[in-house]
Amino acid sequence: MKTLALLLLCLLPLAAQQLDFRAPHPQFPYVDQNKGIGNSCGPAALLNAFGSGSEKWQAAAAKIPGDNDRARIASVIKSFGQKPSSNLPQRARWEIRSGVNFADLAVMADEFRSLQWGLPKVRAELYFASAGADSEKKLRLAHKQLHKSLAKGLPPILSVRRFVHRQGHWQSVHGHFVVLTALPRQLPRGSQSFPVEFVDSSGAKTFSGLISLATQESGLPCLVLHCPSSEIGKKQVRAGEGSALGLAGAIGAW
């Protein structure tokens, strides 16, 4: 099987892509889900996205009570996560064993923004695409939407999945939510990737990565997030298996 290094495309076009568009409030003390409740990456990502946003988004975050990370995560769960799921019958949006799914987190995010008057609606988009022209369109759409959300003051939440090559095909074995904090203002014509920075609430750490096309070599069903230093989902990878991170979707204001 071809190595995942094939996901790193020509470095020359990348040299022109600077991380010149950043979260409005990068000094925000990011919430660490490890100080909170199990499987709370979704609620923590909400706090990190709103808290690192522009003043109005920060104002919404400030209305969540709690003196520490654990208390604020618990408040988000109590306010938005204990309501019935929008797409899974007979369960709450958030549960301690499984966390929250993409569709429910999008609903929670939009309810969260209603805490502050005048904020734009929060929406969600999936970035699943087959290799080729469809993936190129998704890459441009992803950059456009992520940029637009940052422009509206809300660092978007990324839905990231760990895929492993098992039994002859790629399988998703772990899902996680992180917050995008930087990307290039422009995506040059013909680009097959663009650099990003994101905050992982597991440890409240910042990572650098590269969002790229789904290629025939990768075989992934969605855009690819190349970030070798990230530990997201690596515990689910068995010895000898190939693995990669996929960008499954995003939640933001566009």
C-alpha positions in Angstrom: 0.0 0.0 0.0 1.3 3.4 -0.9 2.4 5.5 2.0 0.5 8.4 3.4 3.4 10.6 2.5 1.8 10.8 -1.0 -0.8 13.1 0.6 1.9 15.8 0.9 1.7 17.5 -2.5 4.1 19.9 -4.3 5.7 22.2 -1.8 6.2 25.1 -4.3 2.5 26.2 -4.4 2.3 25.9 -0.6 5.1 28.3 -0.1 2.8 31.1 -1.2 0.1 30.1 1.2 0.6 31.9 4.5 -1.5 31.5 7.6 -2.5 35.2 7.4 -6.1 34.9 8.6 -6.5 34.1 12.3 -9.1 33.7 15.1 -10.1 37.2 16.4 -9.2 36.4 20.0 -6.1 34.1 20.0 -5.3 35.0 23.6 -8.4 33.1 24.8 -7.5 30.5 27.5 -8.7 27.5 25.6 -10.8 25.0 27.4 -9.2 21.6 28.2 -11.7 18.8 27.9 -9.4 16.5 30.0 -10.3 18.7 33.0 -14.0 18.1 32.3 -16.2 15.1 31.6 -15.6 12.1 29.4 -16.3 12.5 25.6 -16.8 16.2 25.9 -14.9 17.3 22.9 -18.0 18.7 21.3 -19.1 21.0 24.2 -15.4 22.0 24.8 -15.1 22.9 21.1 -18.2 25.1 21.4 -16.6 27.0 24.2 -13.3 27.3 22.4 -14.9 28.5 19.1 -17.1 31.1 20.7 -14.5 32.2 23.3 -11.8 32.8 20.6 -14.2 34.6 18.3 -15.0 38.3 18.0 -16.5 40.3 20.8 -20.2 39.3 20.2 -19.3 35.6 20.1 -17.2 36.1 23.2 -20.2 37.7 24.8 -22.3 34.6 24.2 -19.5 32.4 25.7 -19.4 34.6 28.7 -23.0 33.8 29.5 -22.1 30.1 30.2 -21.6 29.8 34.0 -18.7 28.1 35.6 -15.5 28.9 37.4 -13.3 26.3 35.7 -13.2 24.2 32.5 -15.1 21.3 34.1 -17.9 23.5 35.3 -18.3 25.4 32.0 -18.3 22.1 30.0 -21.0 20.8 32.4 -23.0 24.0 31.9 -23.0 23.6 28.1 -24.1 20.0 28.4 -26.9 20.9 30.8 -28.1 23.8 28.7 -27.8 22.3 25.2 -26.7 18.7 25.4 -29.5 17.1 27.4 -32.2 17.9 25.0 -33.5 15.1 22.6 -31.3 14.3 19.7 -32.3 15.8 16.4 -31.5 12.6 14.4 -31.2 9.7 16.9 -34.4 8.5 18.4 -34.7 8.0 22.2 -31.4 9.5 23.1 -30.1 12.9 24.2 -27.8 15.0 22.0 -24.9 14.3 24.3 -24.2 11.1 26.2 -21.2 10.3 28.3 -20.4 7.1 26.5 -20.7 8.4 22.9 -20.4 12.2 23.2 -22.3 14.2 20.6 -22.7 13.6 16.9 -22.1 16.2 14.1 -25.8 17.0 13.4 -26.6 17.5 17.1 -23.5 19.7 17.7 -24.5 21.9 14.9 -28.0 22.4 16.5 -26.3 23.1 19.9 -24.0 25.6 18.3 -26.9 27.5 16.7 -28.8 27.5 20.1 -25.6 28.7 21.8 -25.3 31.7 19.4 -28.9 32.7 20.3 -27.6 33.7 23.8 -26.3 36.9 22.2 -28.5 39.1 20.0 -27.3 39.9 16.5 -25.1 36.8 15.8 -25.5 35.1 12.4 -27.0 31.7 12.1 -24.6 28.7 12.5 -24.6 26.1 9.8 -23.0 22.8 9.0 -21.4 21.2 5.9 -20.1 17.8 5.2 -16.9 17.4 3.1 -17.3 13.9 1.8 -16.2 13.6 -1.8 -14.8 11.1 -4.3 -11.3 11.6 -5.7 -11.1 14.0 -8.7 -13.2 17.0 -9.6 -15.7 16.4 -6.8 -12.9 16.5 -4.2 -11.5 19.7 -5.8 -14.9 21.4 -5.5 -15.1 20.3 -1.9 -11.6 21.7 -1.1 -12.6 25.1 -2.5 -15.9 25.0 -0.7 -14.2 24.1 2.6 -11.8 27.0 2.3 -14.6 29.4 1.3 -16.8 28.4 4.2 -14.0 28.3 6.8 -12.7 31.7 5.7 -16.2 33.1 5.8 -16.9 31.9 9.3 -13.6 33.5 10.5 -14.6 36.7 8.7 -17.9 36.7 10.6 -15.9 36.3 13.9 -16.5 32.6 14.6 -13.6 30.2 14.4 -15.3 27.1 12.8 -15.5 23.7 14.4 -14.0 20.9 12.4 -15.3 17.3 12.5 -12.3 15.1 12.2 -12.2 11.3 11.8 -9.4 8.8 12.2 -9.6 6.2 9.3 -7.7 3.0 9.3 -7.1 0.7 6.3 -8.6 -2.6 7.6 -9.9 -5.6 5.7 -9.1 -4.0 2.4 -10.8 -0.7 2.8 -10.8 2.5 4.8 -12.9 2.5 8.0 -13.7 5.3 10.4 -12.7 4.3 13.9 -12.8 7.5 15.9 -14.5 10.9 15.7 -13.4 14.2 17.3 -14.1 17.9 17.2 -11.4 20.6 17.0 -11.5 24.4 16.3 -9.8 26.0 13.3 -7.8 29.1 14.3 -5.8 30.0 11.2 -5.8 29.5 7.4 -4.7 31.4 4.3 -6.9 34.3 3.1 -6.6 33.1 -0.5 -6.7 29.7 -2.1 -4.8 30.0 -5.4 -6.3 28.5 -8.5 -5.3 24.9 -8.9 -4.4 24.4 -5.3 -4.7 20.8 -4.0 -4.2 21.7 -0.4 -4.0 24.6 2.1 -2.3 24.9 5.6 -4.2 25.4 8.8 -3.8 25.7 12.5 -6.3 24.2 14.9 -6.8 23.8 18.7 -7.6 20.4 20.1 -9.5 20.6 23.3 -7.8 17.4 24.5 -5.0 19.2 26.2 -6.0 22.6 24.8 -3.0 22.3 22.3 -2.5 24.0 19.0 -1.5 22.0 15.9 -0.4 22.8 12.4 -1.8 20.7 9.6 -2.7 20.6 5.9 -6.1 20.1 4.4 -5.9 18.3 1.0 -7.9 16.6 -1.7 -9.2 13.1 -1.4 -6.9 11.4 -3.9 -6.8 8.0 -5.6 -3.7 7.2 -3.5 -5.4 8.0 -0.2 -8.7 6.4 -1.0 -10.4 8.3 1.8 -14.1 9.3 1.3 -13.6 12.9 2.4 -11.0 15.7 2.5 -7.8 14.8 4.2 -6.3 16.5 7.3 -2.6 15.8 7.4 -1.2 16.3 10.9 1.4 13.7 11.9 1.8 15.2 15.4 -1.8 14.8 16.3 -2.8 11.8 18.5 -6.5 11.9 17.5 -7.8 8.3 17.3 -4.3 6.7 17.2 -5.2 4.4 20.0 -7.7 2.7 17.7 -5.1 1.9 15.1 -3.8 -1.7 15.2 -0.2 -2.7 14.5 0.7 -2.6 10.8 -2.4 -0.7 9.8 -2.3 2.4 7.7 -4.2 5.4 9.1 -5.1 8.9 8.2 -7.2 11.8 9.5 -10.1 12.9 7.4 -11.9 16.3 7.5 -15.5 15.1 7.5 -17.2 18.4 7.9 -17.4 21.8 9.7 -19.7 23.9 11.7 -19.6 27.7 11.4 -21.2 31.0 10.3 -21.4 31.2 6.5 
